[in-house]
Every structure is written in C-alpha cells, then in structure tokens.
Amino acid sequence: MKKKVVQILCHTLNDDGHLDYHIYGNWAARAARSIKRYSNDYTCEVWYGVRKLKKPKRLDKDGITYRLFPAKTLNGLLESFFGLIYCPTLIKAIGHEDPQSTIFNFQGERGSLIHQIIYTYPKLHYTIQYHGYGQPAKFDWLENIFLAPIERVTFPRIGHFFVHIQRRFDYLIGRIGIPKERLSFQNYGVDYERFKPGNKMAARGTLDIPSDAYVMIYVGLMTHTKGVDKMIEAYKRLKPKYPQLYLILIGAQDSDPLKEEVKVADRVLGIVKNDEVPLYLHASDVYLFYGTWKTKEYAGTGTAPNEAIACNINVISTNLMHFPKDIRDKVGYTPKDFEDFVQKIEYLITHPEKQFKARDVIKPYASDQLKTRYSIGIYDSLLQKKRT
C-alpha cells in the first residue's frame, strides 16, 4: 500500500462565499502540493472542518484529495488562540485510515480538534507544523493553567514538531518536556525557482516605477499587527528628506482596518498572484515588516520576508529574530524599536552599497524543496517505527 500524508487544519474554514480560495490557497493545501511535487512515494489528502457545511464532501484536484467535514466552533475569533471545535465526522474518518502507512500532519498547533484526535487515536503517527498561535502577555496565565497541562498529556504522542518560532522551542522543551531532537526549525517554504534575484531596472521599466526611486515594499494584510501603520509613519517622516522614496503596499482589501491610511503610499495593490510577486520584489530596494508584540513573539519570520530574501532584497523586520542565532545578523536588520526601524531604513537609503544578499544563507531553512524533502525524511522515519 502506498504511503499517505493527511494534512489536517487545526482550525475551521468558514463557507463564506470564498470557500474555494480557502480550500486550495490554505497552507495545508500548499504543503500537500509540495509533497506531490517533490515525492512520488506519498499520496496526499487535505482535511478541513467547515462551518455551515451540512454534509461531508470530497473534492479531487491535481492529484490531491480534499475532504470537507461539517464543523461547529464556539467562536471563530477564539480560534486564533485556541478553538473549541466539534467535528465528529472528521474524527470518525481517521479510524478508517491505515495506521501503518499514514502520517497525520496538523497544520497549526492550537485547538481542541488536535487533542480530541490524539486522545481518540493515541497510537497513530502525528507531526505538527506550527503556524504561530498565541495570546497577549496579559493572558499568559490561561496558557499556564489550561493549555500547558493538556499539551503535556497529548503532545508526547507527536512524532515531530516543525517550528519557526523561537519562543515555542523554549516552551516545548522546557514546559512540555519534548526532547530537543523531535523539533526542527522550519518555516513555510519558499519556491526558490520562482523567487530568485532579478534585474531591478528591467522590473521598474515593466512596472513603470522611476529608475532613481528608493523602493520600499510590503506584502500582506493592511493591519496594525503587521506594522503597516509604522511603515506609513516612517515613510511620512523620511519622505521630505528623501523625495525619491517610493512605497509599494500589496494585498490591500476593503475589509482591512488601515484601508484609508494606506492611500498615502505611492502604489497600493490588492491581492496579487504569487507568481507575480517576484517582479515587484525585483523592483524594490528593501522589504519592511514591523510586528506588534504578539506578532513578534508568535508569527515567526514570515513568508513574504523570506521570499524577499530569496530574491536577494534587503529586509528590515522585527521578526528576523526567529532565525537561528548563528545566521540572524546575516539575513537583514532586526530593529529594536520604532526609532531604530526608521534609522535602519535611512541607513540603507544613504548606503546603497549595503546588500545582505542572504538568499543562500536562509535556503536550508526556507527553500520549499529542501523543507519538503526534510519533512518526507521525517515521515519515512516515523513510519518505520511502531507506536506503543
């Protein structure tokens, strides 16, 4: 029997009229596509609990099976911390899978669904890809008295943890008692064939961006948590002194809380297809990111900054702190506070010769191909072991 990896999203999807986008654009789906791309040894399935869905549904696309299960959640917003989810048909379906040839990889680390599954089927092969769930510091007591005791019971049944958040390494090893060898630093993968260095002037010509501009770029939601307000403030402060500054913001949506504030930028774009993003990165001088406290602590390095680094674009980001210490200073600037953020931008404006060119430095941690092949090696190793 051929081996199988089932990607299970730990939170629910909402059938909100954009369900296809959520199903095929989710990180669980991306992980499945990567496995299929780089290995012929595994079949891939992606399982979702879906709110408002009346009965289970099966979809097949590009050789991957997607299974949707009716689900209920106590509160959708709560799922960004710890979702209380009821999805009995998904849990029942796990019992029909072959335990000797199947890996269940949880996409995301928090939520009752994970613990229900592990408690019901303690002898299956599980792995977890961390996403970055967390809570404000004032609610750390909830983690101490509620979550940590649960995870001490169920997480030892996890065969391997793929983690991209330094704080969570300390938590899993020190608080939950997970052996260090069962943890790997691993972020979401970057397609190194797509995101690679390009010709800056050619890209600017294509995009009609002034050749003498100093281009700052950000890709993502226009929110305070991503620091878009800080980018705008830095831009406003520096623009009078450096009129060549040119700010590009990609990913704006009508529902974004900063949809009005971002209009000050030189170019604001909506959602851009991933294969079109490299052109904008090639035209840029620096990628910006400034996370709030929670974002800095729990969000990891971020995919878009890694894509920029893969294109050999300079990056200034609070979240570079999540890279291993031995490479952290080689990949970009990690600002200590907002004033330092502004100063780092100004330094790069006035010192154009400063180029980190860290593509090869982060490749072992960010390349989708290397990441996926490493994960497959972990899966192979786990399937060779008998669970007790």
NORGI-V997344 format. One record per backbone hydrogen bond with DSSP energy under -0.5 kcal/mol. CO is the residue of the C=O (numbers start at 1). NH is the residue of the N-H. E is the energy in kcal/mol with one decimal. If there is no record, write none. Layout:
co,nh,e
CO,NH,E
CO,NH,E
This chain:
co,nh,e
3,43,-2.6
4,103,-2.7
5,7,-0.6
5,45,-2.2
6,8,-0.6
6,105,-2.6
7,9,-0.5
7,47,-3.4
8,107,-2.8
13,15,-0.5
13,51,-3.2
14,16,-2.4
18,22,-1.8
19,23,-2.9
20,24,-2.5
21,25,-1.8
22,26,-0.9
26,30,-2.2
27,31,-2.4
28,32,-1.8
29,33,-2.3
30,34,-2.1
31,35,-2.1
32,36,-2.3
33,37,-2.0
34,38,-2.0
35,39,-1.4
41,3,-0.9
43,5,-2.3
44,65,-1.9
45,7,-2.9
46,67,-2.8
47,9,-1.8
48,50,-0.5
48,69,-2.5
49,13,-2.7
50,53,-1.0
50,71,-1.9
51,15,-1.2
57,68,-3.2
59,66,-3.6
61,64,-1.8
64,61,-2.6
65,46,-2.5
65,67,-0.5
66,59,-3.1
67,48,-2.5
68,57,-2.3
69,50,-3.3
71,52,-0.5
72,86,-3.1
75,79,-0.7
76,79,-1.0
77,80,-1.5
78,81,-2.0
78,82,-2.5
80,134,-1.0
83,85,-0.8
83,112,-3.2
84,74,-2.1
85,87,-0.5
86,72,-2.2
87,90,-0.6
87,91,-1.7
88,92,-2.4
89,93,-1.9
90,94,-1.3
91,95,-0.7
92,95,-0.9
93,96,-1.6
94,97,-1.8
97,99,-0.6
98,101,-1.0
98,102,-0.7
101,4,-2.6
102,125,-0.6
103,6,-3.1
103,105,-0.7
104,106,-0.7
104,127,-2.1
105,8,-2.5
106,108,-0.9
106,129,-2.9
107,10,-2.2
111,114,-0.7
111,115,-0.9
112,116,-2.5
113,117,-2.2
114,118,-2.4
115,119,-2.4
116,120,-2.1
117,121,-2.7
121,124,-1.1
124,126,-0.7
125,104,-2.7
126,159,-2.5
126,160,-0.8
127,106,-3.0
128,130,-0.7
128,162,-3.3
129,108,-2.6
136,139,-2.2
137,140,-1.9
139,142,-1.5
139,143,-0.9
140,144,-2.1
141,145,-2.4
142,146,-2.0
142,147,-1.3
143,148,-3.0
146,150,-0.9
147,151,-2.7
148,152,-2.1
149,153,-0.7
150,153,-0.9
150,154,-2.0
151,155,-1.9
154,157,-2.0
155,158,-2.2
160,128,-1.8
161,163,-0.7
161,184,-2.3
162,130,-3.0
163,186,-2.0
165,168,-0.9
165,169,-1.1
166,169,-0.6
166,170,-1.5
167,171,-1.7
168,172,-2.7
169,173,-2.3
170,174,-2.7
170,175,-0.6
171,175,-2.1
171,176,-1.7
172,177,-0.5
172,178,-2.8
179,182,-2.0
180,183,-1.7
182,161,-2.7
184,163,-3.1
184,186,-0.8
190,192,-1.1
190,368,-3.1
191,194,-0.8
191,195,-3.1
194,196,-1.0
198,200,-0.7
199,203,-2.2
200,204,-2.3
201,205,-2.1
202,206,-2.1
203,207,-2.2
204,208,-0.9
204,209,-2.5
210,213,-1.4
213,215,-0.7
214,216,-0.5
214,246,-2.3
215,285,-2.7
215,286,-1.8
216,248,-2.9
217,288,-2.5
218,250,-2.5
221,223,-1.6
222,258,-1.6
223,228,-1.9
224,227,-1.4
225,292,-1.5
226,290,-1.7
227,231,-2.1
228,232,-2.3
229,233,-2.1
230,234,-2.6
231,235,-2.5
232,236,-2.7
233,237,-2.0
234,238,-2.3
235,239,-2.4
236,240,-0.6
238,241,-0.5
238,242,-2.5
242,245,-2.2
244,214,-2.5
246,216,-2.8
246,248,-0.5
247,266,-0.8
247,267,-1.9
248,218,-1.6
249,269,-2.9
250,220,-3.0
253,256,-1.8
256,259,-1.4
258,262,-2.0
260,263,-1.3
261,264,-1.3
262,265,-2.1
267,249,-2.6
269,251,-1.3
269,252,-2.5
270,251,-1.2
273,276,-2.2
273,277,-0.8
274,277,-0.7
274,278,-0.6
276,279,-0.6
276,280,-0.8
277,280,-0.7
277,281,-2.0
278,282,-2.9
279,283,-1.2
281,284,-1.6
285,314,-0.9
286,217,-2.2
287,316,-2.7
289,318,-1.2
292,296,-3.0
293,297,-2.1
294,298,-2.5
295,299,-2.2
302,306,-1.1
303,307,-2.3
304,308,-2.1
305,309,-2.4
306,310,-2.4
307,311,-1.0
308,311,-0.6
308,313,-2.4
309,312,-2.1
314,287,-2.7
315,317,-0.5
315,333,-2.2
316,289,-1.7
317,320,-1.2
318,321,-0.9
319,322,-1.6
320,323,-1.8
324,327,-1.8
324,328,-1.2
325,329,-0.5
327,330,-1.9
327,331,-0.7
328,331,-0.9
328,332,-0.6
333,317,-2.3
333,335,-0.6
337,341,-2.1
338,342,-2.4
339,343,-2.4
340,344,-2.5
341,345,-1.9
342,346,-2.5
343,347,-2.4
344,348,-1.9
345,349,-2.1
346,350,-2.2
347,351,-1.1
351,354,-2.2
353,355,-0.9
358,362,-2.0
359,363,-0.8
362,365,-1.6
362,366,-1.9
363,367,-2.3
365,187,-1.2
366,190,-3.2
367,371,-3.0
368,372,-2.5
369,373,-2.2
370,374,-2.2
371,375,-2.4
372,376,-2.6
373,377,-1.8
374,378,-1.9
375,379,-2.6
376,380,-2.8
377,381,-2.1
378,382,-2.4
379,383,-2.4
380,384,-0.9
382,385,-1.4
